[in-house]
Amino acid sequence: MNKKSNNTSTRRTFKFEYWRNFKYFRVNAELTQKQAAKELGVLESMICNYENAKCEPPISIIVKMVE
């Protein structure tokens, strides 16, 4: 049971870092959430959701973001 708890904690940490990196790419490109949404073809609220780990972006969005 203790092991399962540690795995959950590790997954949360990884998930947090993943979304933090999504925001890093946006900020590094000097884009607001609104601008990034327009460039990626999604709603501004989706960018917020991606950055706050409320939902996962499709791989196509991730690829566009890092290009």
Backbone as a ProteinNet text record, in pm:
[ID]
protein_1_A
[PRIMARY]
MNKKSNNTSTRRTFKFEYWRNFKYFRVNAELTQKQAAKELGVLESMICNYENAKCEPPISIIVKMVE
[TERTIARY]
83.5	0	87.8	192.3	283.6	345.2	377.5	435.1	339.8	212.9	113.4	104.9	109.9	105.7	224.9	343.2	461.5	450.3	395.6	377.3	283.9	177.1	82.5	152.2	230.9	304	400.5	468.9	562.8	489.1	376.5	298	252.2	210	166	280.9	398.2	514.7	547.8	547.2	576.2	472.1	346.1	237.9	256.9	290.9	313.8	425.9	534.9	647.8	610.4	531.7	490.8	416.1	320.6	241	322.9	412.9	500.6	583.7	627	703.4	618.1	491.6	402.3	396.9	382.1	379	514	621.4	755.8	769.1	725.2	736	653.9	535.3	452.1	517.5	564.2	626.5	756.5	832.2	957.8	933.4	819.6	782.3	721.1	713.9	658.2	513.7	435.7	294.4	206.5	98.3	-4.2	-84	-166.9	-252	-343.9	-393.1	-481.4	-407.4	-285	-206.2	-171.8	-134.4	-100.5	-222.1	-337.8	-460.6	-488.6	-471.6	-494.1	-395.2	-268	-164.1	-189.1	-239.9	-260.4	-398.7	-487.3	-622.1	-711.2	-694.4	-777.8	-832.5	-926.5	-980.1	-877.5	-881.8	-791.3	-806.4	-929.1	-952.7	-880.5	-859.9	-788.8	-641.5	-581.7	-442.3	-431.4	-523.8	-526.1	-541.4	-630.8	-651.5	-526.4	-457.1	-333.3	-228.9	-214.2	-110.9	-142.3	-268.5	-307.6	-339.2	-299.5	-314.9	-460.1	-552.9	-693.8	-731.4	-654.6	-673.3	-542.7	-529.6	-408.7	-430.5	-334.6	-348.5	-319.7	-381.6	-348.2	-202.3	-143.4	-2	21	-75.8	-60.5	-40.5	-105.8	-89.9	48.4	93.6	226.7	333.2	319.8	416.9	417.9	299.2	291.6	355.1	334.8	384.2	536.2	600.1	746.1	816.4	739.5	801	832.7
-119.3	0	125.3	125.4	237.7	263.9	155.1	166.5	238.3	203.6	264.9	415.1	451.9	592.6	667.7	607.8	671.7	686.7	585.8	594.4	708.5	725.7	833.7	968	982.3	1105.3	1134.3	1032.7	1049.6	1093.7	1034.1	1072.2	1216.8	1260.1	1399.5	1495.9	1464.4	1549	1558.1	1446	1444.7	1526.8	1508.5	1581.1	1731.7	1772.4	1914.1	1967.4	1897.4	1942	1949.7	1856.3	1854.1	1981.9	2020.2	2139.8	2265.5	2260.8	2376	2398.7	2290.4	2301.2	2355.4	2318.8	2373.2	2525.4	2572.9	2717.8	2779.7	2711.5	2762.1	2790.7	2696.4	2716.8	2837.3	2855.2	2970	3100.3	3107.1	3228.5	3256.9	3151.9	3167.1	3223.7	3190	3241.6	3381.7	3433.5	3565.6	3578.5	3475.9	3473.7	3479.6	3553.5	3547.5	3419.5	3385.2	3267.5	3287.8	3408.3	3438.4	3420.6	3471.7	3458.5	3312.2	3240	3098.9	3020.5	3051.6	2983.6	3007	3129.7	3162.1	3087	3085.8	3016.5	2865.7	2809.8	2664.7	2620.5	2717.1	2683.9	2623.9	2670.9	2624.6	2745.7	2720.8	2828.1	2870	2996.2	3047.1	2968.1	2928.9	2853.3	2718.1	2662.3	2535.2	2551.9	2663.9	2689.9	2695.5	2764.2	2772.1	2633.1	2553.3	2417.2	2331.7	2344.3	2268.9	2308.1	2437.2	2486.2	2454.9	2436.1	2404.1	2256.3	2175.8	2029.8	1986.1	2062.2	2023.4	1928	1931.6	1837.5	1828.3	1720	1698.6	1744.1	1817.9	1856.7	1738	1735.5	1629.6	1644.9	1536.6	1539.3	1641	1661.2	1758.7	1900.1	1932.9	2064.1	2076.3	1971.1	1971.7	1993	1921.6	1935	2078.1	2136.3	2273.4	2370.7	2344.8	2436	2440.8	2330.6	2328.3	2361.8	2373.8	2410	2557.5
0	0	0	75.1	77.3	-60	-131.1	-264.1	-359.6	-354	-440.3	-413.1	-290.9	-253.1	-312.7	-308.3	-365.3	-516.6	-585.3	-729.9	-766.9	-692.7	-718.1	-701.3	-599.2	-574.5	-688.7	-737.5	-848.2	-973.1	-1002.4	-1120.6	-1111.7	-996.3	-980.4	-1004.8	-954.9	-974.9	-1122.8	-1192.9	-1336.1	-1410.8	-1375.8	-1442.1	-1422.1	-1302.6	-1274.7	-1361.2	-1369.6	-1449.9	-1597.2	-1643.8	-1783.1	-1818.3	-1736.1	-1764.4	-1745.5	-1651.7	-1632.7	-1758.7	-1821.2	-1944.8	-2058.2	-2063.1	-2165.3	-2152.1	-2030.1	-2006.9	-2041.6	-2008.9	-2040.7	-2190.2	-2274.6	-2418.9	-2464.5	-2406.4	-2442.8	-2401.9	-2279.5	-2229.2	-2304.4	-2332.1	-2405.6	-2546.2	-2605.3	-2737.1	-2726.4	-2604.5	-2575.9	-2624.7	-2595.3	-2632.7	-2509	-2518.9	-2414.9	-2437.1	-2341.8	-2360.6	-2480.9	-2499.4	-2612.1	-2745.2	-2752.8	-2875	-2903.9	-2799.6	-2816.3	-2864.9	-2810.1	-2850.5	-2998.8	-3042.7	-3184	-3273.2	-3233.9	-3311.3	-3318.9	-3210.1	-3202.5	-3248.2	-3268.5	-3314.4	-3207.5	-3084.2	-2973.1	-2897.9	-2809.4	-2726.5	-2621.6	-2583.7	-2480.2	-2349.9	-2318.7	-2195.4	-2198.2	-2317.7	-2327.7	-2290.3	-2329.2	-2292.5	-2140.7	-2078.3	-1931.8	-1871.1	-1927.3	-1876.5	-1892.7	-2005.5	-2027.1	-1922.5	-1901.1	-1808.8	-1662.9	-1632.3	-1494.8	-1476	-1574.6	-1569.8	-1549.9	-1604.1	-1595.6	-1708.2	-1816.5	-1926.7	-2004.8	-2077.5	-2156.6	-2299.1	-2354	-2494.1	-2585	-2702.3	-2797.7	-2840.8	-2883.2	-2922.9	-3033.9	-3121.2	-3229.9	-3175.7	-3065.3	-3002.5	-2939.5	-2875.7	-2815	-2921.6	-3032.5	-3141.6	-3196.3	-3218.2	-3267.4	-3167.7	-3039.6	-2936.5	-2932.3	-2955.6	-2944.4	-3075.6	-3183	-3311.7	-3317.8
[MASK]
+++++++++++++++++++++++++++++++++++++++++++++++++++++++++++++++++++

